[in-house]
């Protein structure tokens, strides 16, 4: 297994690590699903999913952070990708998420996002996090609310996503630490 450089985090049920070559099947399956991919870039063929996974791995190499692959401890199954994301001209220091449909409704998004938010505040020194969420994405809004984030209003993504409507949910490091 070849893994991008970066830390491994553990929660009660999950392992969060940088993307690895063995994650492609799960990543491509998630991005091929029109419902799962709707709010995270849209449905993609396997080759495009590979390029996006490679972009995340490259973010780890170039920036020292990127989204983690989320692995279920008990099975070793790839569940999705969650974590820090800040491409050029992004509207903020984001902790985002996208899970395979088989992982929905089990609390994995909140569990992994909590670990990722702790990590960005403690190790990257970020002073705030945002979550770029389509106003129609009710499940992600619920995750943001469970994390203690509030809706800060409309945000604008850079090209080629400038037509995408997003609200910027988020909180400061001080707000996060006060809740924890």
Phi, psi and omega per residue, in radians:
X1 nan 2.292 3.060
X2 -1.858 2.160 -3.068
X3 -2.074 2.429 3.044
X4 -1.067 2.694 -3.131
X5 -1.205 2.420 3.092
X6 2.688 3.059 -3.058
X7 -1.393 2.891 2.981
X8 -2.048 2.268 3.108
X9 -1.948 2.638 3.085
X10 -2.270 2.477 2.996
X11 -2.082 -3.023 -3.139
X12 -0.991 -0.741 -3.042
X13 -2.007 -0.119 -2.927
X14 -2.265 2.700 2.928
X15 -2.033 2.251 3.053
X16 -1.973 2.133 3.133
X17 -2.504 2.804 3.072
X18 -1.028 2.761 -3.125
X19 -1.018 2.559 3.103
X20 -2.234 2.772 -3.133
X21 -0.976 -0.561 -3.106
X22 -1.285 -0.092 -3.137
X23 -1.442 -0.203 -2.987
X24 -1.023 -0.734 -3.098
X25 -1.026 -0.849 3.137
X26 -1.147 -0.729 -3.140
X27 -1.079 -0.828 -3.123
X28 -1.143 -0.668 3.109
X29 -1.102 -0.780 3.114
X30 -1.073 -0.788 -3.077
X31 -1.324 -0.285 3.061
X32 -1.423 -0.324 -3.119
X33 -1.417 2.048 -3.054
X34 -1.090 -0.545 3.124
X35 -1.321 -0.805 -3.133
X36 -1.116 -0.652 -3.048
X37 -1.542 -0.160 -3.019
X38 -0.867 -0.809 -3.037
X39 -1.789 0.115 -3.107
X40 -2.207 0.717 3.065
X41 1.931 -0.180 3.106
X42 1.533 2.793 -3.124
X43 -0.972 2.390 -3.065
X44 -2.408 2.557 2.985
X45 -1.262 2.875 -3.076
X46 -0.941 -0.745 -3.104
X47 -1.097 -0.651 3.105
X48 -1.251 -0.695 3.079
X49 -1.052 -0.690 3.097
X50 -1.058 -0.763 -3.125
X51 -1.111 -0.682 3.123
X52 -1.200 -0.696 3.075
X53 -1.084 -0.713 3.109
X54 -1.147 -0.579 3.059
X55 -1.085 -0.748 3.107
X56 -1.116 -0.757 3.103
X57 -1.080 -0.713 3.106
X58 -1.122 -0.609 3.089
X59 -1.075 -0.685 3.073
X60 -1.071 -0.758 -3.102
X61 -1.201 -0.699 -3.058
X62 -1.521 -0.619 -3.023
X63 -1.915 -0.281 -3.058
X64 1.429 0.168 3.056
X65 -2.740 2.837 3.101
X66 3.082 3.124 3.120
X67 -1.218 2.474 3.076
X68 -1.478 2.568 2.858
X69 -1.362 2.399 -3.116
X70 -1.823 2.117 -3.070
X71 -2.058 2.307 3.068
X72 -1.317 2.135 -3.094
X73 -1.023 -0.781 -2.999
X74 -1.188 -0.480 -3.057
X75 -2.081 -0.341 -3.025
X76 1.371 0.128 -3.082
X77 -1.315 2.393 3.051
X78 -1.302 2.200 -3.075
X79 -1.858 -0.395 -3.089
X80 2.759 -2.851 3.115
X81 -2.353 2.334 -3.072
X82 -2.558 2.407 3.031
X83 2.594 -2.853 -3.038
X84 -1.252 2.495 -3.079
X85 -2.693 2.167 3.130
X86 -2.676 1.284 3.035
X87 -1.180 2.918 3.119
X88 -0.967 2.382 3.120
X89 1.169 0.258 3.081
X90 -1.189 2.633 -3.042
X91 -1.321 0.120 3.098
X92 2.927 -3.135 3.094
X93 -1.487 1.777 -2.982
X94 -1.674 2.487 2.770
X95 -1.990 1.965 -3.087
X96 -2.050 3.073 -3.095
X97 -2.655 2.679 3.003
X98 -2.763 2.135 -3.101
X99 -2.058 2.583 3.010
X100 -1.060 2.474 -3.123
X101 -0.947 -0.517 3.133
X102 -1.158 -0.253 -3.116
X103 -1.802 -0.018 -3.091
X104 -1.201 2.588 2.997
X105 1.318 0.279 -3.095
X106 -2.047 0.134 3.120
X107 1.417 0.094 -3.112
X108 -1.152 -0.664 -3.099
X109 -1.080 -0.803 -3.135
X110 -1.156 -0.795 -3.117
X111 -1.029 -0.808 -3.130
X112 -1.252 -0.716 -3.135
X113 -1.122 -0.650 3.088
X114 -1.041 -0.786 3.122
X115 -1.112 -0.722 -3.136
X116 -1.170 -0.703 3.127
X117 -1.164 -0.768 3.044
X118 -0.940 -0.787 -3.077
X119 -1.132 -0.774 -3.096
X120 -1.181 -0.627 3.105
X121 -1.265 -0.716 -3.077
X122 -1.386 -0.602 -3.016
X123 -1.928 -0.504 3.118
X124 -1.692 -0.267 -3.135
X125 1.288 0.326 3.097
X126 -1.092 2.566 -3.136
X127 -1.785 -0.193 3.068
X128 -2.736 2.785 3.003
X129 -2.229 2.587 3.001
X130 -2.161 2.820 3.018
X131 -2.297 2.026 -3.129
X132 -1.462 1.863 -2.998
X133 -2.188 2.234 3.015
X134 -1.059 2.323 -3.114
X135 -1.045 -0.319 3.102
X136 -1.547 -0.051 -3.074
X137 -1.594 1.333 -3.068
X138 -1.016 -0.726 3.134
X139 -1.083 -0.700 3.116
X140 -1.208 -0.611 3.077
X141 -1.076 -0.717 3.110
X142 -1.114 -0.685 3.086
X143 -1.083 -0.833 3.136
X144 -1.010 -0.763 3.133
X145 -1.122 -0.729 3.119
X146 -1.113 -0.483 3.092
X147 -1.391 -0.152 -3.125
X148 1.588 0.146 3.137
X149 -1.386 2.702 3.083
X150 -2.160 2.771 -3.105
X151 -1.411 2.029 3.128
X152 -1.636 0.111 3.113
X153 1.780 -3.067 -3.064
X154 -1.156 2.500 3.044
X155 -2.160 2.947 -3.132
X156 -2.239 2.186 3.098
X157 -1.547 2.698 3.120
X158 -1.340 2.897 3.056
X159 -0.997 2.512 0.136
X160 -1.619 0.350 -3.070
X161 -1.850 0.273 -3.029
X162 -1.086 -0.369 3.111
X163 -1.499 -0.134 -3.133
X164 -1.293 2.270 3.112
X165 -1.556 2.166 3.094
X166 -2.393 2.585 2.919
X167 -1.785 2.539 3.136
X168 -1.728 1.712 3.026
X169 -1.475 2.627 3.092
X170 3.046 -3.049 3.125
X171 -2.884 2.837 3.112
X172 -1.517 2.897 3.069
X173 -1.079 -0.668 3.132
X174 -1.121 -0.736 3.096
X175 -1.102 -0.744 3.134
X176 -1.062 -0.846 -3.095
X177 -1.155 -0.588 3.106
X178 -1.142 -0.575 3.111
X179 -1.335 -0.601 -3.030
X180 -1.344 nan nan
